[in-house]
Amino acid sequence: MPHSGPYGLVLTLHVLGALFVISPLTFAGLCLPALAFVGHRALPILRPAPWLLRIAAVASLGVVALGLFLVPRGPFGEIRGYGDGWITSSMALWAIATLLTVTILAGGVSTAVAEIEQTGMAARRRLPWLALTGLITTACWISIVYLMVVKPGM
């Protein structure tokens, strides 16, 4: 089914936004806890990471806004609505992932950077929580992509 005109443009922007905004958030959730474990050698990557995580989390709001614009206008617009389970589930997962990214993941990396700069290594007791948060956010992002592609219940 071709997607032309304004719908096709917004859909393209939505997919590109997901690619360039959500992909780095997924990658960061998996890699930053391991980098915090490395110590001094990882500081050039870890120092800007909290700032970049917060910027990407805010930018993900644009991806969501584009997606919400698409819901009633798509090829299934007459049978698809904001109350559909796959849409509300995606929104809830986005909120969870974004909240965890901005608070625990970005904050944990900031703390790890400060600890590495002071002591040479991040506090090992915090790293499992950072890793768990990274796994949860990554699972949320992957689940959102699954829901967007499969659209269960349609």
Contacts in CASP RR format, 6 or more apart in sequence:
PFRMAT RR
TARGET T0000
AUTHOR 0000-0000-0000
METHOD contacts of the structure
MODEL  1
MPHSGPYGLVLTLHVLGALFVISPLTFAGLCLPALAFVGHRALPILRPAP
WLLRIAAVASLGVVALGLFLVPRGPFGEIRGYGDGWITSSMALWAIATLL
TVTILAGGVSTAVAEIEQTGMAARRRLPWLALTGLITTACWISIVYLMVV
KPGM
1 75 0 8 1.000
3 11 0 8 1.000
3 74 0 8 1.000
3 75 0 8 1.000
7 70 0 8 1.000
7 73 0 8 1.000
7 74 0 8 1.000
10 66 0 8 1.000
10 67 0 8 1.000
10 69 0 8 1.000
10 70 0 8 1.000
10 73 0 8 1.000
11 70 0 8 1.000
13 66 0 8 1.000
14 63 0 8 1.000
14 66 0 8 1.000
14 67 0 8 1.000
14 70 0 8 1.000
17 59 0 8 1.000
17 62 0 8 1.000
17 63 0 8 1.000
17 66 0 8 1.000
18 63 0 8 1.000
18 145 0 8 1.000
18 148 0 8 1.000
21 56 0 8 1.000
21 59 0 8 1.000
21 60 0 8 1.000
21 62 0 8 1.000
21 63 0 8 1.000
22 60 0 8 1.000
22 63 0 8 1.000
22 141 0 8 1.000
22 144 0 8 1.000
22 145 0 8 1.000
24 52 0 8 1.000
24 56 0 8 1.000
25 53 0 8 1.000
25 56 0 8 1.000
25 57 0 8 1.000
25 60 0 8 1.000
25 97 0 8 1.000
25 101 0 8 1.000
25 137 0 8 1.000
25 141 0 8 1.000
26 137 0 8 1.000
26 138 0 8 1.000
26 141 0 8 1.000
26 142 0 8 1.000
28 49 0 8 1.000
28 52 0 8 1.000
28 53 0 8 1.000
28 56 0 8 1.000
28 101 0 8 1.000
28 105 0 8 1.000
28 134 0 8 1.000
29 101 0 8 1.000
29 105 0 8 1.000
29 133 0 8 1.000
29 134 0 8 1.000
29 135 0 8 1.000
29 137 0 8 1.000
29 138 0 8 1.000
30 134 0 8 1.000
30 135 0 8 1.000
30 138 0 8 1.000
32 46 0 8 1.000
32 49 0 8 1.000
32 105 0 8 1.000
32 109 0 8 1.000
32 130 0 8 1.000
32 134 0 8 1.000
33 127 0 8 1.000
33 130 0 8 1.000
33 131 0 8 1.000
33 133 0 8 1.000
33 134 0 8 1.000
34 131 0 8 1.000
35 42 0 8 1.000
35 45 0 8 1.000
35 46 0 8 1.000
36 42 0 8 1.000
36 46 0 8 1.000
36 108 0 8 1.000
36 109 0 8 1.000
36 112 0 8 1.000
36 116 0 8 1.000
36 122 0 8 1.000
36 127 0 8 1.000
36 130 0 8 1.000
37 122 0 8 1.000
37 124 0 8 1.000
37 127 0 8 1.000
39 116 0 8 1.000
39 120 0 8 1.000
39 121 0 8 1.000
39 122 0 8 1.000
40 116 0 8 1.000
40 120 0 8 1.000
42 116 0 8 1.000
43 113 0 8 1.000
43 116 0 8 1.000
43 117 0 8 1.000
46 109 0 8 1.000
46 112 0 8 1.000
46 113 0 8 1.000
46 116 0 8 1.000
47 113 0 8 1.000
49 106 0 8 1.000
49 109 0 8 1.000
50 106 0 8 1.000
50 107 0 8 1.000
50 108 0 8 1.000
50 109 0 8 1.000
50 110 0 8 1.000
50 113 0 8 1.000
53 101 0 8 1.000
53 102 0 8 1.000
53 105 0 8 1.000
53 106 0 8 1.000
53 109 0 8 1.000
54 101 0 8 1.000
54 102 0 8 1.000
54 106 0 8 1.000
56 101 0 8 1.000
57 98 0 8 1.000
57 101 0 8 1.000
57 102 0 8 1.000
57 106 0 8 1.000
60 94 0 8 1.000
60 98 0 8 1.000
61 98 0 8 1.000
64 91 0 8 1.000
64 94 0 8 1.000
68 82 0 8 1.000
71 77 0 8 1.000
71 80 0 8 1.000
71 81 0 8 1.000
71 82 0 8 1.000
71 87 0 8 1.000
72 80 0 8 1.000
72 81 0 8 1.000
72 82 0 8 1.000
74 80 0 8 1.000
76 154 0 8 1.000
79 154 0 8 1.000
80 87 0 8 1.000
80 154 0 8 1.000
81 87 0 8 1.000
82 88 0 8 1.000
84 151 0 8 1.000
84 153 0 8 1.000
84 154 0 8 1.000
85 152 0 8 1.000
85 153 0 8 1.000
86 147 0 8 1.000
86 148 0 8 1.000
86 150 0 8 1.000
86 151 0 8 1.000
86 152 0 8 1.000
86 153 0 8 1.000
86 154 0 8 1.000
89 143 0 8 1.000
89 147 0 8 1.000
90 144 0 8 1.000
90 147 0 8 1.000
90 148 0 8 1.000
93 140 0 8 1.000
93 141 0 8 1.000
93 143 0 8 1.000
93 144 0 8 1.000
93 147 0 8 1.000
94 140 0 8 1.000
94 144 0 8 1.000
96 136 0 8 1.000
96 140 0 8 1.000
97 136 0 8 1.000
97 137 0 8 1.000
97 140 0 8 1.000
97 141 0 8 1.000
97 144 0 8 1.000
100 133 0 8 1.000
100 134 0 8 1.000
100 136 0 8 1.000
100 137 0 8 1.000
100 140 0 8 1.000
101 137 0 8 1.000
104 129 0 8 1.000
104 130 0 8 1.000
104 133 0 8 1.000
105 130 0 8 1.000
105 133 0 8 1.000
105 134 0 8 1.000
105 137 0 8 1.000
108 126 0 8 1.000
108 130 0 8 1.000
109 130 0 8 1.000
111 122 0 8 1.000
111 123 0 8 1.000
111 126 0 8 1.000
112 122 0 8 1.000
112 123 0 8 1.000
112 126 0 8 1.000
112 127 0 8 1.000
112 130 0 8 1.000
115 121 0 8 1.000
115 122 0 8 1.000
115 123 0 8 1.000
116 122 0 8 1.000
END
